[in-house]
């Protein structure tokens, strides 16, 4: 499904940045204030993430939202 491409690209970007910072999914989830399983679902493109949660994840990774969105 072509429309899911952005979810896949975004999830890959989150995973890439999380691993660069040597964070587990659980650690990132804690820093972002979301449930630990949510990060995995984002990275696997199983969730259509909201702007509010994109902001939480960007802040937890100390990144600008636009950087995460450049997929």
C-alpha atoms as one frame of an Amber mdcrd trajectory, in Angstrom:
protein
   0.000   0.000   0.000   1.631   3.230  -1.158   0.022   5.469   1.480   1.747
   3.476   4.210   5.134   4.492   2.784   5.347   7.600   4.937   4.665   5.553
   8.081   7.428   3.135   7.139   9.883   5.943   6.400   9.001   7.767   9.628
   9.321   4.594  11.693  12.696   3.890  10.137  13.865   7.426  10.953  12.765
   7.069  14.592  14.541   3.693  14.880  17.701   5.071  13.256  17.845   8.058
  15.607  16.998   5.941  18.661  19.823   3.531  17.877  22.269   6.402  17.239
  21.553   7.533  20.790  21.885   3.985  22.128  18.354   4.013  23.538  16.089
   1.017  23.897  12.481   1.346  22.813  11.531   1.335  26.484  13.969   4.158
  27.310  12.704   6.281  24.440   9.111   5.638  25.447   9.859   6.736  29.007
  11.576   9.925  27.840   8.687  10.693  25.467   5.938   9.870  27.972   4.332
   7.173  25.830   3.756   3.462  26.371   6.727   1.221  25.596   4.846  -0.813
  23.001   3.894   2.380  21.141   7.479   3.010  20.011   7.695  -0.475  18.508
   4.390   0.022  16.726   5.652   3.296  15.250   8.917   1.724  14.136   7.007
  -1.127  12.473   4.587   1.333  10.802   1.627  -0.135  12.658   0.450   3.208
  14.078  -0.553   6.403  12.346   1.151   8.720  14.824  -0.356  12.086  15.803
   1.449  15.414  15.651   1.392  15.611  19.441   3.230  12.313  19.728   5.662
  13.266  16.959   6.540  16.303  19.073   7.020  14.145  22.196   9.327  11.754
  20.360  11.291  14.570  18.719  11.859  16.211  22.107  12.838  12.904  23.695
  15.423  12.425  20.935  16.524  16.100  21.212  15.638  16.642  17.555  13.555
  19.161  15.664  10.198  17.899  14.405  11.056  18.851  10.830  14.166  16.646
  10.968  12.063  13.620  11.919   9.557  14.473   9.210  12.153  14.592   6.423
  11.455  11.109   5.221
